[in-house]
Amino acid sequence: MNFIMDDFHVGSSCNETFDDHSGNIQNLVWRLENDIIHTYNSFDESKEALHFYEKALSILESSTSPLVDIDNIRIVCLDRIATIHQRNDNFESALGYLIRGLNVMHRKEIIPRVIANKMRHIGLVHMTLGNYNLALTSFNDALIILQSDSIDPNDREIKLTLRRIDEAKEALESTTHA
């Protein structure tokens, strides 16, 4: 029983400390995110950049208190790792990191258009891999989100997604008739 009370006091103490210093912690998290974003530019496809983002992601996921929200930093790392893999023609790896990023975005309740853009990106990687059914699913899911988010029938993102859906259908038909 004493053990339970001690755990309760420790937990309460941690929460109070976090509440008292949350502005400082949030400032540190913002600075860390800024540093991670600017350490390598988003077009760097080097092994050093890949190693940096993989290491940063590993440290963040294994060493960060659940009281500290690092999801934005996690999304940056996952996106950069996916981009590096994609530019180096490691599409399966890129796809895995894109999907992990999408899962974090869903949990974080990111702006619907950003999620739709990520889903479209996932669809394009599926197209590259020849997974036309999965690409079609990704594009259709992106379209649903965009249509629920827009009242403009001439929305550029919707038109682009519809074009991608047509491309996936054509590719799917050509593989079924071959």
C-alpha positions in Angstrom: 0.0 0.0 0.0 2.8 2.4 0.8 4.3 1.6 -2.6 1.1 2.7 -4.3 1.0 6.0 -2.3 4.6 6.7 -3.1 4.0 6.1 -6.9 0.9 8.4 -6.6 3.0 11.1 -5.0 5.8 10.8 -7.6 3.3 10.9 -10.4 1.6 13.9 -8.9 4.9 15.6 -8.4 5.9 15.0 -12.0 2.7 16.4 -13.3 3.0 19.5 -11.0 6.5 20.1 -12.2 5.5 19.7 -15.8 2.5 22.1 -15.3 4.8 24.7 -13.5 7.4 24.6 -16.3 5.4 23.6 -19.3 6.2 26.9 -21.0 9.9 26.2 -20.6 9.5 22.6 -21.8 7.4 23.7 -24.8 10.0 26.3 -25.7 12.7 23.6 -25.6 10.6 21.3 -27.7 10.1 24.1 -30.3 13.8 24.9 -30.3 14.6 21.2 -30.8 12.1 20.9 -33.6 13.6 24.0 -35.3 17.1 22.6 -35.0 16.0 19.2 -36.4 14.3 20.9 -39.3 17.3 23.1 -40.2 20.2 20.6 -39.6 19.9 19.3 -43.1 17.9 20.8 -45.8 14.9 18.8 -47.0 16.6 17.9 -50.3 19.6 16.3 -48.7 19.7 12.6 -49.5 23.0 11.8 -48.0 23.8 8.9 -45.7 24.7 11.4 -43.0 21.3 13.1 -43.2 19.5 9.7 -43.1 21.6 8.6 -40.1 20.9 11.9 -38.3 17.1 11.7 -38.7 17.0 8.0 -37.8 19.1 8.6 -34.7 17.0 11.7 -33.7 13.8 9.7 -34.2 15.2 6.8 -32.1 16.2 9.0 -29.3 12.9 10.9 -29.3 10.9 7.7 -29.3 12.9 6.0 -26.6 13.9 8.8 -24.2 11.1 11.3 -24.2 8.6 11.5 -21.4 5.0 10.9 -22.5 4.2 14.3 -20.9 6.1 16.0 -23.6 4.4 16.3 -27.1 7.1 15.5 -29.7 4.7 14.5 -32.5 5.6 17.4 -34.7 9.3 16.6 -34.4 8.5 12.9 -35.0 6.5 13.9 -38.2 9.5 15.9 -39.5 11.9 13.1 -38.9 9.6 10.5 -40.5 9.0 12.7 -43.5 12.7 13.4 -44.0 13.6 9.7 -43.7 10.9 8.8 -46.2 12.1 11.5 -48.6 15.7 10.3 -48.4 14.6 6.7 -49.0 12.4 7.7 -51.9 15.2 9.7 -53.6 17.5 6.7 -53.2 14.9 4.4 -54.8 14.2 2.6 -51.5 10.4 2.8 -52.1 9.4 0.1 -49.6 11.3 1.8 -46.8 9.9 5.2 -47.8 6.4 3.8 -47.8 6.8 2.4 -44.2 8.0 5.8 -42.9 5.2 7.7 -44.8 2.6 5.4 -43.2 4.1 5.9 -39.7 4.0 9.6 -40.3 0.4 9.4 -41.4 -0.5 7.5 -38.2 1.1 10.2 -36.1 -0.8 12.8 -38.0 -4.1 11.1 -37.4 -3.4 10.9 -33.7 -2.3 14.5 -33.7 -5.4 15.6 -35.6 -3.5 17.5 -38.2 -5.3 19.8 -40.7 -7.3 17.5 -43.1 -5.6 18.9 -46.3 -2.2 18.0 -44.9 -3.4 14.5 -44.2 -4.9 14.2 -47.7 -1.6 15.4 -49.2 0.2 12.7 -47.2 -2.3 10.1 -48.4 -1.8 11.2 -52.0 2.0 10.9 -51.5 1.5 7.4 -50.2 -0.6 6.6 -53.2 2.2 7.8 -55.5 4.7 5.5 -53.8 2.2 2.6 -54.2 2.0 3.5 -57.9 5.8 3.4 -58.2 5.8 0.0 -56.6 3.0 -1.3 -58.9 0.5 -1.6 -56.0 -2.3 0.0 -58.0 -5.1 -1.2 -55.8 -3.5 0.3 -52.7 -2.7 3.5 -54.7 -6.3 3.8 -55.7 -7.4 3.3 -52.1 -5.0 6.0 -50.9 -6.2 8.5 -53.6 -9.9 7.7 -52.9 -9.3 8.3 -49.1 -7.5 11.6 -49.9 -10.4 12.6 -52.1 -13.0 11.9 -49.4 -11.1 14.1 -47.0 -10.6 16.9 -49.5 -14.3 16.9 -50.6 -15.4 17.1 -46.9 -13.0 20.0 -46.4 -13.8 22.1 -49.4 -16.9 23.8 -50.8 -15.2 24.9 -54.0 -16.1 22.5 -56.9 -12.9 23.7 -58.7 -10.6 23.0 -55.9 -7.1 22.4 -57.4 -6.3 19.6 -54.9 -9.5 17.8 -55.6 -8.8 18.0 -59.4 -5.2 16.7 -58.9 -6.5 13.8 -56.8 -9.1 12.9 -59.4 -6.4 12.8 -62.0 -4.4 10.5 -59.8 -7.4 8.3 -59.3 -7.8 8.1 -63.1 -4.1 7.2 -63.5 -4.3 4.4 -60.9 -7.5 3.0 -62.6 -5.7 3.1 -66.0 -2.7 1.3 -64.6 -4.9 -1.2 -62.8 -6.8 -1.9 -66.1 -3.6 -2.3 -68.1 -2.3 -4.9 -65.7 -5.6 -6.8 -65.6 -5.8 -6.9 -69.4 -2.1 -7.8 -69.9 
